[in-house]
Amino acid sequence: MAIIVFILFMLFTREEKNRVYIKFILIVFPLMQITINVQNIGFTIFNIITYLFFFSLYKRRYEKLKTRNIYLLLFLFVLLSSIIGCVKAGSMDMIYTPKAFMTLGSIFIFAKIVVEECLEDTSFIYTIINCFKVSFVLSLLFLICQFIFGVSFTLAKVQNVNILSQGTRYFSYFNDPQLYSQYLGAVSFLFLIKEKSASKLPIYNYLFFLLAGVAILCTGGRAGFGGWGLGLLIILLLGNSSYRFAAIVGGIVLYFVIYSYADSLVILQRSSLTDSYDFRYVIWLEALEIFYGHSLFGIGLGNYRNYISIHFPDQVWTVIDGEPAYFDHPESGYLKFLTEIGLIGFIPLMLIILLPVFKGIKLFIKSHDMSFLFLIATITSWMVGFYTVYSFADVRMEILIITVICLLITGDRTILQDYAE
């Protein structure tokens, strides 16, 4: 249905089609992970819409990014390492690997279009941010429905094993409460970005930022909460007085929520951090063993599940209809990348993420524009949670993080419209 609606939008809209494509992806954000299986290969709605648009309606822009060649070269290193890793591994996961390459390509196309449209229309950045706000509000409405109707109210086909472990952990329209906590923490900081035309930030933006912290408590995601807390600390240390005051008030309110509902909050009822660490530590050691054996190019993009089913068959999530469901990541996003694409792919990938952050820091120091600080807090919040959860298994998190990276890359031309190098 989403694909049909998209096609109709493209046929009848009078707006710039590139921007309609971006807005459609972000507004129909909850549906982007829905997968259509063709001959056992999963095509997400995002993959299908992106390739359909790019090869039929995409309009090339001639406004160029100065650093475009650097990011293109880094991406090619990631792609090359991914391909060589698959060849050297000698075997591929015929379900996960094609899907991983398809998603890699569609994310690159999406990022390219976002950068071009932000450079073409410098105010478009605020349209993008507002679209993410809509997806956030939708997630809260979905969360309220789960409070009322139970966790069976879901878009997921199979219930995640984390949901009912040690209490009920809520997950909204995602399929994993840990992933949802990362999403909440990251998007919450976008509510603090003020449009240039506004005299001050509307009060409801602060309210939604605070609700994000409360919702994270309901997910039971400790890493997500830690990332959100670190982003909050960045604002406290580097933000101006009004945002510091808002952060302090938010922290106080959350303290009283936690104190008043300590017996009901699943985040406080889960097993100790030591138990969680002990469980992950074994998986991490095995992942490092894989990395040491394939340190340059890895074992192939999307091939982790296939590889451990042969070499580490004890890494099993659960058993479904007598068939073991093997881990598809080693309980860490960074180790997932290291094992699958090796150092040749991992270092360029990290640079794609970190170079825009460093640029944002530089621009914040020069301009004191808080928008850069909030975008940096968004990436920082996600990076903390990514340490224990491979959230890129869900294309919606990839869309979110890649979009924020694009906003940082184009920040000197969009956020600082009058900025001079």
FENRAHU-V290057 format. One record per pair of residues at least 24 apart in sequence whose C-alpha atoms are under 6 Angstrom apart, sorted by sequence separation. I is the first residue (numbers start at 1). J is the second residue. If there is no record, write none. Layout:
# FENRAHU-V290057
I,J
I,J
This chain:
# FENRAHU-V290057
304,328
184,212
143,172
142,172
139,172
181,216
301,340
181,221
210,250
300,340
298,339
299,340
300,341
177,219
182,224
298,340
178,221
181,224
185,228
298,341
297,341
298,342
297,342
220,266
296,342
220,267
283,330
295,342
296,343
297,344
170,218
291,339
296,344
360,408
170,219
169,219
217,267
169,220
356,408
333,386
356,409
41,95
333,387
332,387
332,388
333,389
331,388
332,389
333,390
331,389
332,390
47,106
167,266
27,131
166,270
26,131
231,377
231,381
228,381
227,381
227,384
227,385
224,385
223,385
193,371
189,374
189,378
186,378
186,381
186,382
182,382
100,302
97,301
97,302
96,302
97,303
89,299
93,303
92,303
85,297
179,391
85,298
93,306
85,299
86,300
85,300
81,297
82,300
82,301
82,341
81,341
81,344
81,345
78,345
77,345
74,348
115,406
122,414
33,395
